[in-house]
Amino acid sequence: MKTKTNRKLTKSNDRVFAGVLGGIAEYLQWNATVLRVLFVLLTIVSHGAGILVYLLLMTIMPSKPGNAGFFEQIRQAGQAGSEQSTARQSHGRKEIHNVHEEDEPHHQD
C-alpha cells in the first residue's frame, strides 16, 4: 500500500529551459531525460501544440520555495550584466584631468 506524501508540482532546478519538464519528472518520479524525449516526440506529432502547453505551464507553475523562477533569473542576469558593464567602464578607462592640449607647431622649411 502506498503512503500519501505531500508532493507539490513545482519547477525544478534540473532545468534545460524553465524547469517545467524537470518539475513534472520529479513529481511523477520519472527520469527527466525520458520525459523530455517524450515531450519532443509528442510536440512533433501534435504539430507544435506542446510548445503552447509548455509556455502555459511555464507561466502558471510555481517555482520551488527559495528558488528564483525563469523570469526572475532573466531579470537578475540582466542586472548582473549591466553591473558588469558599469564596472568595466569605470575600471577599463582612465580619466585624465587638468590637461592643457596644444596644437603641434608647424615647421616651415
N, CA, C and O of each residue as an XYZ file, in Angstrom:
436
protein
N       0.827     -1.166      0.000
C       0.000      0.000      0.000
C       0.883      1.245      0.000
O       1.833      1.346      0.776
N       0.554      2.198     -0.886
C       1.346      3.422     -0.991
C       0.971      4.379      0.127
O      -0.187      4.483      0.531
N       1.986      5.070      0.608
C       1.721      6.098      1.605
C       1.564      7.428      0.889
O       2.233      7.692     -0.110
N       0.688      8.247      1.401
C       0.472      9.557      0.804
C       1.553     10.507      1.278
O       1.837     10.605      2.471
N       2.145     11.199      0.332
C       3.098     12.233      0.682
C       2.581     13.544      0.125
O       1.877     13.574     -0.885
N       2.929     14.599      0.779
C       2.516     15.918      0.310
C       3.524     16.423     -0.711
O       4.412     17.215     -0.393
N       3.372     15.953     -1.931
C       4.240     16.430     -3.005
C       3.534     17.572     -3.698
O       2.312     17.577     -3.847
N       4.327     18.537     -4.116
C       3.774     19.689     -4.801
C       4.443     19.811     -6.164
O       5.661     19.673     -6.280
N       3.656     20.067     -7.175
C       4.175     20.220     -8.528
C       4.792     21.604     -8.665
O       4.082     22.610     -8.697
N       6.115     21.648     -8.746
C       6.840     22.907     -8.883
C       7.897     22.754     -9.967
O       8.228     21.643    -10.383
N       8.418     23.883    -10.414
C       9.517     23.858    -11.379
C      10.762     23.316    -10.690
O      10.935     23.456     -9.479
N      11.612     22.702    -11.480
C      12.783     22.034    -10.938
C      14.051     22.852    -11.142
O      14.110     23.744    -11.988
N      15.061     22.526    -10.345
C      16.397     23.065    -10.597
C      17.069     22.300    -11.724
O      18.022     22.789    -12.330
N      16.571     21.088    -12.008
C      17.069     20.284    -13.122
C      16.399     20.819    -14.379
O      15.454     20.226    -14.899
N      16.903     21.946    -14.856
C      16.233     22.634    -15.934
C      17.100     22.720    -17.167
O      18.323     22.843    -17.096
N      16.426     22.651    -18.302
C      17.082     22.927    -19.568
C      16.647     24.309    -20.027
O      17.462     25.109    -20.487
N      15.361     24.578    -19.897
C      14.860     25.897    -20.283
C      14.243     26.588    -19.076
O      14.818     27.549    -18.564
N      13.106     26.132    -18.615
C      12.451     26.791    -17.484
C      12.187     25.863    -16.309
O      11.662     26.311    -15.289
N      12.532     24.590    -16.416
C      12.353     23.659    -15.315
C      10.994     23.000    -15.248
O      10.691     22.301    -14.281
N      10.162     23.213    -16.272
C       8.809     22.643    -16.251
C       8.862     21.126    -16.344
O       8.285     20.430    -15.509
N       9.547     20.614    -17.349
C       9.589     19.162    -17.536
C      10.370     18.478    -16.420
O      10.033     17.364    -16.020
N      11.413     19.138    -15.916
C      12.140     18.591    -14.776
C      11.256     18.505    -13.546
O      11.331     17.536    -12.790
N      10.416     19.516    -13.342
C       9.492     19.509    -12.204
C       8.431     18.432    -12.328
O       8.084     17.778    -11.344
N       7.910     18.245    -13.546
C       6.919     17.181    -13.767
C       7.563     15.819    -13.542
O       6.952     14.931    -12.948
N       8.804     15.651    -14.020
C       9.510     14.382    -13.832
C       9.748     14.101    -12.347
O       9.599     12.964    -11.899
N      10.116     15.126    -11.588
C      10.300     14.929    -10.146
C       8.987     14.559     -9.468
O       8.956     13.701     -8.587
N       7.915     15.203     -9.879
C       6.605     14.932     -9.280
C       6.151     13.497     -9.571
O       5.622     12.812     -8.696
N       6.369     13.053    -10.819
C       5.963     11.697    -11.206
C       7.018     10.655    -10.861
O       6.788      9.458    -11.032
N       8.170     11.102    -10.376
C       9.308     10.245    -10.050
C       9.773      9.467    -11.284
O       9.999      8.259    -11.226
N       9.909     10.188    -12.399
C      10.419      9.647    -13.660
C      11.790     10.243    -13.921
O      12.220     11.183    -13.253
N      12.465      9.669    -14.912
C      13.719     10.235    -15.385
C      13.385     11.454    -16.245
O      12.566     11.359    -17.159
N      14.010     12.593    -15.961
C      13.700     13.839    -16.665
C      14.063     13.753    -18.147
O      13.369     14.327    -18.985
N      15.133     13.049    -18.475
C      15.540     12.932    -19.881
C      14.504     12.156    -20.681
O      14.196     12.519    -21.816
N      13.971     11.101    -20.101
C      12.935     10.318    -20.785
C      11.700     11.185    -21.025
O      11.112     11.151    -22.106
N      11.312     11.955    -20.019
C      10.144     12.823    -20.175
C      10.394     13.885    -21.244
O       9.488     14.207    -22.014
N      11.601     14.431    -21.303
C      11.917     15.441    -22.326
C      11.857     14.852    -23.724
O      11.349     15.492    -24.644
N      12.367     13.643    -23.893
C      12.306     12.988    -25.212
C      10.853     12.735    -25.600
O      10.465     12.989    -26.740
N      10.052     12.241    -24.669
C       8.623     12.029    -24.947
C       7.932     13.340    -25.307
O       7.089     13.377    -26.203
N       8.289     14.410    -24.608
C       7.688     15.710    -24.892
C       8.024     16.172    -26.306
O       7.150     16.658    -27.024
N       9.277     16.024    -26.708
C       9.678     16.434    -28.061
C       8.932     15.611    -29.098
O       8.436     16.161    -30.081
N       8.844     14.299    -28.895
C       8.115     13.441    -29.846
C       6.644     13.827    -29.928
O       6.087     13.927    -31.021
N       6.017     14.041    -28.785
C       4.600     14.433    -28.786
C       4.402     15.816    -29.401
O       3.384     16.062    -30.048
N       5.349     16.709    -29.211
C       5.257     18.043    -29.815
C       5.339     17.951    -31.334
O       4.611     18.645    -32.043
N       6.229     17.090    -31.832
C       6.340     16.911    -33.284
C       5.064     16.300    -33.844
O       4.558     16.748    -34.873
N       4.545     15.284    -33.175
C       3.326     14.614    -33.645
C       2.129     15.559    -33.605
O       1.258     15.492    -34.472
N       2.078     16.440    -32.605
C       0.926     17.334    -32.459
C       1.116     18.657    -33.208
O       0.362     19.606    -32.992
N       2.118     18.721    -34.082
C       2.379     19.915    -34.900
C       2.655     21.147    -34.048
O       2.220     22.246    -34.391
N       3.370     20.977    -32.946
C       3.805     22.108    -32.142
C       2.898     22.505    -30.998
O       3.171     23.497    -30.322
N       1.829     21.768    -30.758
C       0.921     22.123    -29.665
C       1.613     22.013    -28.301
O       1.229     22.695    -27.352
N       2.620     21.164    -28.208
C       3.353     21.010    -26.956
C       4.051     22.288    -26.536
O       4.233     22.542    -25.345
N       4.444     23.096    -27.516
C       5.114     24.361    -27.196
C       4.151     25.295    -26.465
O       4.533     25.953    -25.497
N       2.929     25.349    -26.920
C       1.931     26.189    -26.248
C       1.649     25.691    -24.836
O       1.519     26.484    -23.903
N       1.555     24.366    -24.686
C       1.320     23.784    -23.366
C       2.497     24.109    -22.439
O       2.303     24.449    -21.271
N       3.723     24.000    -22.976
C       4.913     24.296    -22.186
C       4.913     25.754    -21.739
O       5.181     26.049    -20.575
N       4.613     26.665    -22.663
C       4.588     28.089    -22.314
C       3.524     28.381    -21.259
O       3.743     29.187    -20.354
N       2.384     27.728    -21.377
C       1.326     27.894    -20.380
C       1.802     27.402    -19.011
O       1.642     28.091    -18.004
N       2.389     26.202    -18.989
C       2.879     25.662    -17.713
C       4.018     26.502    -17.151
O       4.149     26.640    -15.935
N       4.842     27.065    -18.032
C       5.953     27.897    -17.582
C       5.448     29.127    -16.831
O       6.092     29.597    -15.893
N       4.300     29.641    -17.247
C       3.784     30.846    -16.599
C       2.976     30.541    -15.340
O       2.941     31.362    -14.424
N       2.322     29.373    -15.274
C       1.451     29.115    -14.123
C       2.074     28.205    -13.074
O       1.629     28.207    -11.926
N       3.095     27.426    -13.434
C       3.719     26.536    -12.448
C       4.572     27.342    -11.483
O       5.389     28.152    -11.919
N       4.401     27.140    -10.184
C       5.224     27.892     -9.235
C       6.639     27.321     -9.161
O       6.861     26.142     -9.438
N       7.580     28.164     -8.786
C       8.949     27.713     -8.552
C       9.029     27.136     -7.150
O       8.156     27.384     -6.318
N      10.074     26.367     -6.890
C      10.270     25.854     -5.539
C      10.548     27.016     -4.604
O      11.144     28.011     -5.018
N      10.130     26.909     -3.360
C      10.417     27.985     -2.407
C      11.927     28.218     -2.308
O      12.705     27.272     -2.190
N      12.318     29.464     -2.356
C      13.727     29.808     -2.261
C      14.444     29.826     -3.594
O      15.596     30.253     -3.666
N      13.789     29.371     -4.654
C      14.404     29.382     -5.975
C      13.747     30.444     -6.828
O      12.529     30.623     -6.789
N      14.546     31.138     -7.589
C      14.006     32.151     -8.488
C      13.395     31.463     -9.700
O      13.935     30.478    -10.202
N      12.283     31.980    -10.159
C      11.647     31.455    -11.350
C      12.387     31.874    -12.607
O      13.374     32.606    -12.544
N      11.906     31.408    -13.740
C      12.561     31.660    -15.023
C      12.680     33.151    -15.300
O      13.764     33.638    -15.619
N      11.577     33.877    -15.181
C      11.596     35.305    -15.491
C      12.440     36.078    -14.482
O      13.089     37.061    -14.840
N      12.434     35.643    -13.230
C      13.258     36.276    -12.204
C      14.750     36.071    -12.513
O      15.558     36.978    -12.315
N      15.107     34.879    -12.998
C      16.501     34.623    -13.354
C      16.928     35.480    -14.537
O      18.058     35.967    -14.570
N      16.042     35.671    -15.505
C      16.350     36.526    -16.646
C      16.587     37.960    -16.165
O      17.532     38.615    -16.604
N      15.735     38.441    -15.271
C      15.878     39.793    -14.749
C      17.183     39.943    -13.966
O      17.880     40.948    -14.105
N      17.511     38.950    -13.150
C      18.748     39.005    -12.370
C      19.966     38.968    -13.287
O      20.952     39.663    -13.040
N      19.903     38.161    -14.342
C      21.026     38.087    -15.281
C      21.207     39.426    -15.988
O      22.338     39.851    -16.227
N      20.113     40.091    -16.323
C      20.201     41.398    -16.963
C      20.808     42.435    -16.037
O      21.607     43.266    -16.469
N      20.435     42.392    -14.773
C      21.003     43.329    -13.804
C      22.479     43.060    -13.579
O      23.268     43.997    -13.461
N      22.857     41.804    -13.519
C      24.269     41.465    -13.326
C      25.086     41.912    -14.535
O      26.213     42.385    -14.386
N      24.521     41.764    -15.725
C      25.219     42.194    -16.930
C      25.419     43.691    -16.972
O      26.479     44.162    -17.385
N      24.412     44.455    -16.548
C      24.552     45.916    -16.549
C      25.534     46.365    -15.472
O      26.256     47.342    -15.665
N      25.569     45.661    -14.334
C      26.533     45.994    -13.287
C      27.961     45.717    -13.762
O      28.880     46.483    -13.469
N      28.140     44.606    -14.505
C      29.465     44.276    -15.016
C      29.916     45.299    -16.042
O      31.083     45.692    -16.054
N      28.997     45.739    -16.911
C      29.395     46.719    -17.922
C      29.717     48.060    -17.271
O      30.613     48.764    -17.737
N      29.009     48.429    -16.209
C      29.316     49.658    -15.485
C      30.681     49.550    -14.828
O      31.473     50.492    -14.866
N      30.955     48.400    -14.224
C      32.259     48.193    -13.588
C      33.362     48.198    -14.638
O      34.445     48.732    -14.401
N      33.093     47.611    -15.786
C      34.087     47.571    -16.853
C      34.388     48.979    -17.352
O      35.540     49.286    -17.659
N      33.378     49.838    -17.440
C      33.583     51.195    -17.915
C      34.392     52.003    -16.912
O      35.264     52.780    -17.302
N      34.118     51.830    -15.644
C      34.827     52.636    -14.655
C      36.259     52.143    -14.459
O      37.137     52.945    -14.139
N      36.518     50.866    -14.639
C      37.862     50.336    -14.447
C      38.631     50.222    -15.759
O      39.861     50.174    -15.747
N      37.936     50.180    -16.875
C      38.582     49.945    -18.154
C      39.265     51.174    -18.728
O      40.250     51.037    -19.454
N      38.778     52.361    -18.429
C      39.348     53.588    -18.977
C      39.802     54.492    -17.846
O      39.169     54.588    -16.795
N      40.908     55.142    -18.100
C      41.404     56.086    -17.113
C      41.027     57.486    -17.547
O      41.095     57.826    -18.728
N      40.637     58.277    -16.600
C      40.295     59.662    -16.882
C      41.481     60.538    -16.527
O      42.101     60.378    -15.476
N      41.782     61.458    -17.414
C      42.891     62.385    -17.186
C      42.276     63.758    -16.960
O      41.457     64.216    -17.757
N      42.668     64.407    -15.884
C      42.116     65.702    -15.527
C      43.202     66.780    -15.631
O      44.396     66.486    -15.565
N      42.767     68.019    -15.791
C      43.654     69.185    -15.825
C      44.756     69.050    -16.874
O      45.940     69.199    -16.573
N      44.353     68.769    -18.085
C      45.304     68.639    -19.182
C      45.069     69.784    -20.142
O      43.935     70.070    -20.527
N      46.145     70.429    -20.522
C      46.052     71.514    -21.495
C      46.583     70.974    -22.822
O      47.717     70.502    -22.894
N      45.788     71.043    -23.835
C      46.162     70.489    -25.127
C      46.515     71.618    -26.085
O      45.789     72.606    -26.198
N      47.633     71.456    -26.769
C      48.072     72.454    -27.745
C      48.305     71.773    -29.077
O      48.611     70.583    -29.148
N      48.153     72.557    -30.129
C      48.476     72.052    -31.455
C      49.979     71.964    -31.602
O      50.718     72.724    -30.975
N      50.430     71.039    -32.427
C      51.856     70.954    -32.692
C      52.291     72.145    -33.529
O      51.570     72.588    -34.422
N      53.454     72.647    -33.237
C      53.907     73.800    -34.033
C      54.196     73.376    -35.479
O      54.702     72.281    -35.724
N      53.874     74.241    -36.412
C      54.098     73.945    -37.834
C      55.535     74.303    -38.171
O      56.016     75.378    -37.813
N      56.198     73.421    -38.842
C      57.584     73.671    -39.261
C      57.586     74.300    -40.637
O      56.918     73.820    -41.553
N      58.317     75.347    -40.774
C      58.436     75.983    -42.090
C      59.810     75.665    -42.645
O      60.825     75.974    -42.020
N      59.847     75.064    -43.788
C      61.125     74.718    -44.420
C      61.501     75.669    -45.495
O      62.550     75.511    -46.120
